[in-house]
Amino acid sequence: MLGFEGIRIVWFYGSGFGQQITRRPMRNLASSIGSSLLEFADYIGQLLFFSGETFKWALIPPFLFRETLRQTYLIGVKSLTLTSISALAIGLVLAMQTIWILSKFGAVSYLAAVVGLAIVKELGPVVTALMVAGRAGSGISAELGSMKVTRQIDALRVAAINPTKYLVTTRVLACMLSLPLLTIFADVLGILGGWVIGVTLGGINSRLYWDTTLRYITLDMDLVPGLLKTIFFGLIIGVVGCFHGFNTQGGTEGVGLSTTTTVVAASLMILISDVFLTRLLQLIFEGV
């Protein structure tokens, strides 16, 4: 026999009311996931539309070569010290960790190949892009965000100057030009860091180290794919920084929020896109 409490429980679930209560958390979770996916799709769509507008104005004269070169200096040259130090540190640490592992197998002589390929194919491009996203990407967003909240962008429109062409196109092109050049310096310094550790801790002959590096690193299979990645990384940094700067709202607080969002979004997009770019470039250059 069911007591009163048992009858109440049976009615609670049998009537459907209890089932609605238990299903509500699942529905809320599904609704939250769906809303997040829709917001993400909308965000990507806005970025793609913004990119299309940027390249459309990049192909329409007049071409702002002087402003593009100025932005290349501000984004590229000003970031050279940061990216160079980061690459050198990565090369040193990578060599320290690798030489300890290779010594267990008696293969210390392959340190140059391991460090060189890791730097050129992956670490150099990605670390450089992340450093530039943190420095130049945030700077672009803060600068354009300040111009937006102080109505300077509206003033450009009143003066018959297209803000997308003058402010966005030049910065995006500057990022795409700067990243490959910065990556070349980063690759050299990263390999140099490996050479320092190989010669001092590994006892590798200096000439043998460089001969091994040049023998295993090829231009078409290793260096070019890494540099092609950085062009796309530069596009991400420039578009994301300009997009959030142009859409800044709420005064100085909005400028800070746009800057933070730019760094986070650009960094995540660089890491995620690197997965697909790596596989795509493997298919193109290596056929695997």
C-alpha positions as CSV (number, residue, x, y, z in Angstrom):
1,M,0.0,0.0,0.0
2,L,1.2,3.5,-0.8
3,G,1.1,6.0,1.9
4,F,0.0,9.6,1.4
5,E,3.6,10.6,0.6
6,G,3.9,7.8,-2.0
7,I,0.6,8.8,-3.6
8,R,1.7,12.4,-3.8
9,I,5.0,11.5,-5.5
10,V,3.2,9.3,-8.0
11,W,0.7,12.1,-8.8
12,F,3.6,14.7,-9.0
13,Y,5.4,12.8,-11.8
14,G,2.5,11.1,-13.3
15,S,0.7,14.4,-13.9
16,G,3.6,15.6,-16.0
17,F,4.3,18.5,-13.7
18,G,7.3,16.8,-12.1
19,Q,8.6,15.8,-15.6
20,Q,8.5,19.4,-16.6
21,I,10.5,20.4,-13.6
22,T,13.2,17.7,-14.2
23,R,13.3,18.6,-17.9
24,R,13.6,22.3,-17.3
25,P,17.4,22.3,-16.6
26,M,18.1,20.3,-19.8
27,R,16.0,22.7,-21.8
28,N,17.8,25.7,-20.2
29,L,21.1,24.1,-21.0
30,A,20.1,23.4,-24.6
31,S,18.7,26.9,-25.0
32,S,21.9,28.4,-23.6
33,I,24.1,26.4,-26.0
34,G,21.9,27.2,-28.9
35,S,22.0,30.9,-28.1
36,S,25.8,30.9,-27.8
37,L,26.1,29.1,-31.2
38,L,23.8,31.7,-32.8
39,E,25.7,34.6,-31.3
40,F,29.0,33.0,-32.4
41,A,27.7,32.5,-36.0
42,D,26.4,36.1,-36.0
43,Y,29.8,37.3,-34.8
44,I,31.7,35.4,-37.5
45,G,29.3,36.7,-40.1
46,Q,29.8,40.3,-39.1
47,L,33.6,39.7,-39.2
48,L,33.4,38.3,-42.7
49,F,31.2,41.2,-43.9
50,F,33.7,43.6,-42.3
51,S,36.6,41.8,-44.1
52,G,34.7,42.0,-47.4
53,E,34.2,45.8,-47.0
54,T,37.9,46.2,-46.1
55,F,39.2,44.4,-49.2
56,K,36.6,46.1,-51.4
57,W,38.0,49.5,-50.4
58,A,41.6,48.2,-50.6
59,L,41.1,47.7,-54.4
60,I,39.5,51.1,-55.0
61,P,41.8,54.0,-55.7
62,P,43.3,56.2,-54.4
63,F,45.7,53.8,-52.7
64,L,47.1,55.1,-49.4
65,F,50.6,53.8,-49.7
66,R,52.1,56.4,-47.3
67,E,49.6,55.7,-44.5
68,T,50.0,51.9,-45.0
69,L,53.8,52.2,-44.6
70,R,53.3,54.4,-41.5
71,Q,51.1,51.7,-40.0
72,T,53.5,49.0,-41.0
73,Y,56.2,50.9,-39.1
74,L,54.0,51.3,-36.0
75,I,52.8,47.7,-36.1
76,G,55.9,45.9,-37.4
77,V,59.0,47.8,-36.3
78,K,57.6,48.7,-32.9
79,S,56.8,45.0,-32.3
80,L,60.2,43.8,-33.4
81,T,61.9,43.8,-29.9
82,L,58.9,42.0,-28.3
83,T,58.7,39.3,-30.9
84,S,62.5,38.8,-31.1
85,I,62.9,38.4,-27.3
86,S,60.0,36.0,-27.2
87,A,61.4,33.9,-30.1
88,L,64.9,33.8,-28.6
89,A,63.4,32.6,-25.2
90,I,61.3,30.0,-27.0
91,G,64.4,28.7,-28.8
92,L,66.5,28.5,-25.6
93,V,63.8,26.7,-23.6
94,L,62.9,24.3,-26.5
95,A,66.5,23.3,-26.9
96,M,66.9,22.8,-23.1
97,Q,64.0,20.5,-23.0
98,T,64.8,18.7,-26.2
99,I,68.5,18.1,-25.5
100,W,67.6,16.3,-22.3
101,I,65.2,13.9,-24.1
102,L,67.6,13.3,-27.1
103,S,70.5,12.5,-24.7
104,K,68.6,9.5,-23.5
105,F,68.6,8.0,-27.0
106,G,72.1,9.2,-27.9
107,A,70.7,11.5,-30.6
108,V,71.9,14.9,-29.4
109,S,73.3,15.6,-32.9
110,Y,69.7,15.9,-34.1
111,L,68.9,18.8,-31.8
112,A,69.4,21.3,-34.7
113,A,66.9,19.6,-36.9
114,V,64.3,19.3,-34.1
115,V,64.6,22.9,-32.9
116,G,64.9,24.3,-36.4
117,L,61.8,22.6,-37.8
118,A,59.7,23.3,-34.7
119,I,60.6,27.0,-34.8
120,V,60.1,27.5,-38.6
121,K,57.0,25.4,-39.1
122,E,55.0,26.2,-35.9
123,L,56.4,28.1,-33.0
124,G,57.9,31.0,-34.8
125,P,54.7,32.0,-36.7
126,V,52.3,31.3,-33.8
127,V,54.3,33.0,-31.1
128,T,54.9,36.0,-33.3
129,A,51.2,36.3,-34.1
130,L,50.2,36.0,-30.4
131,M,52.7,38.7,-29.4
132,V,51.5,41.1,-32.2
133,A,47.9,40.4,-31.2
134,G,48.6,41.4,-27.7
135,R,50.5,44.5,-28.6
136,A,49.4,45.8,-31.9
137,G,45.9,44.3,-31.9
138,S,45.0,45.9,-28.6
139,G,46.5,49.2,-29.8
140,I,44.5,49.2,-32.9
141,S,41.3,48.5,-31.0
142,A,42.0,51.2,-28.4
143,E,42.9,53.8,-30.9
144,L,39.9,53.3,-33.1
145,G,37.7,52.8,-30.1
146,S,38.8,56.2,-28.7
147,M,38.1,57.8,-32.1
148,K,34.7,56.2,-32.1
149,V,33.5,57.5,-28.7
150,T,34.9,60.9,-29.3
151,R,33.1,61.2,-32.7
152,Q,36.3,61.5,-34.7
153,I,35.2,58.8,-37.1
154,D,32.0,60.7,-37.7
155,A,34.1,63.8,-38.4
156,L,35.9,61.9,-41.1
157,R,32.6,61.1,-42.8
158,V,31.6,64.7,-42.6
159,A,35.0,65.6,-44.2
160,A,34.1,63.2,-47.1
161,I,36.9,60.7,-46.0
162,N,35.9,57.1,-46.0
163,P,36.8,55.8,-42.5
164,T,37.0,52.2,-43.6
165,K,39.5,52.9,-46.4
166,Y,41.6,55.4,-44.3
167,L,41.6,53.7,-40.9
168,V,40.8,50.0,-41.5
169,T,42.3,49.0,-44.8
170,T,45.7,50.6,-44.0
171,R,45.9,48.8,-40.7
172,V,44.8,45.4,-42.0
173,L,47.3,45.5,-44.9
174,A,50.0,46.6,-42.5
175,C,49.4,43.6,-40.2
176,M,49.5,41.3,-43.2
177,L,52.8,42.8,-44.3
178,S,54.4,43.0,-40.9
179,L,53.7,39.4,-39.7
180,P,55.8,37.6,-42.3
181,L,58.8,40.0,-41.8
182,L,58.6,39.7,-38.0
183,T,58.4,35.9,-38.3
184,I,61.6,35.7,-40.3
185,F,63.4,37.5,-37.5
186,A,61.7,35.3,-35.0
187,D,62.8,32.1,-36.9
188,V,66.4,33.2,-37.0
189,L,66.5,34.2,-33.3
190,G,64.7,31.0,-32.3
191,I,67.2,28.9,-34.1
192,L,70.0,31.0,-32.7
193,G,68.7,30.2,-29.2
194,G,68.9,26.5,-30.0
195,W,72.4,26.9,-31.3
196,V,73.5,28.5,-28.0
197,I,72.2,25.6,-26.0
198,G,73.4,23.0,-28.4
199,V,77.0,24.3,-28.3
200,T,77.2,25.1,-24.6
201,L,75.2,22.3,-23.0
202,G,75.2,19.7,-25.7
203,G,78.8,20.0,-26.8
204,I,77.8,20.1,-30.5
205,N,80.2,21.5,-33.0
206,S,79.0,24.9,-34.1
207,R,79.6,24.2,-37.8
208,L,77.9,20.8,-37.6
209,Y,74.9,22.5,-35.9
210,W,74.4,25.0,-38.7
211,D,75.0,22.3,-41.4
212,T,72.4,20.1,-39.9
213,T,69.9,23.0,-39.7
214,L,70.4,24.0,-43.3
215,R,70.2,20.4,-44.4
216,Y,66.8,19.6,-42.7
217,I,65.0,22.9,-43.2
218,T,63.9,23.5,-46.8
219,L,62.5,26.6,-48.3
220,D,59.4,25.2,-50.1
221,M,58.4,22.5,-47.5
222,D,59.1,24.3,-44.2
223,L,59.8,28.0,-44.4
224,V,57.2,29.1,-47.0
225,P,54.2,27.3,-45.3
226,G,55.1,28.9,-42.0
227,L,55.2,32.4,-43.6
228,L,51.9,31.8,-45.4
229,K,50.3,31.2,-42.1
230,T,51.4,34.5,-40.8
231,I,49.6,36.4,-43.6
232,F,46.4,34.9,-42.5
233,F,47.2,35.6,-38.8
234,G,47.9,39.2,-39.7
235,L,44.5,39.4,-41.4
236,I,42.9,38.1,-38.2
237,I,44.7,40.6,-36.0
238,G,43.9,43.5,-38.2
239,V,40.2,42.7,-38.9
240,V,39.4,41.8,-35.3
241,G,41.1,44.9,-33.9
242,C,39.5,47.3,-36.3
243,F,36.1,45.6,-36.0
244,H,35.9,45.9,-32.2
245,G,37.4,49.4,-32.4
246,F,34.7,50.5,-34.8
247,N,31.9,49.0,-32.7
248,T,33.0,50.5,-29.4
249,Q,30.3,51.9,-27.2
250,G,30.0,53.3,-23.7
251,G,32.9,55.8,-23.4
252,T,36.3,54.9,-21.8
253,E,34.8,51.7,-20.3
254,G,33.8,50.5,-23.7
255,V,37.3,51.2,-25.0
256,G,38.7,48.9,-22.3
257,L,36.2,46.2,-23.1
258,S,36.9,46.4,-26.8
259,T,40.6,46.1,-26.2
260,T,40.3,43.1,-23.9
261,T,37.9,41.4,-26.3
262,T,40.2,42.0,-29.3
263,V,43.2,40.3,-27.6
264,V,41.1,37.3,-26.4
265,A,39.2,36.8,-29.7
266,A,42.3,37.3,-31.9
267,S,44.4,34.9,-29.9
268,L,41.8,32.2,-29.9
269,M,41.2,32.6,-33.6
270,I,44.9,32.4,-34.3
271,L,45.2,29.1,-32.4
272,I,42.1,27.6,-33.8
273,S,42.9,28.6,-37.4
274,D,46.4,27.3,-37.0
275,V,44.9,23.7,-36.8
276,F,43.1,24.0,-40.1
277,L,45.9,26.0,-41.8
278,T,48.5,23.4,-40.8
279,R,46.4,20.6,-42.3
280,L,45.6,22.5,-45.4
281,L,49.3,23.4,-46.0
282,Q,50.3,19.8,-45.4
283,L,47.9,18.7,-48.2
284,I,49.2,21.4,-50.5
285,F,53.0,21.2,-49.9
286,E,53.5,17.7,-48.6
287,G,50.6,15.8,-50.1
288,V,49.8,14.0,-46.9
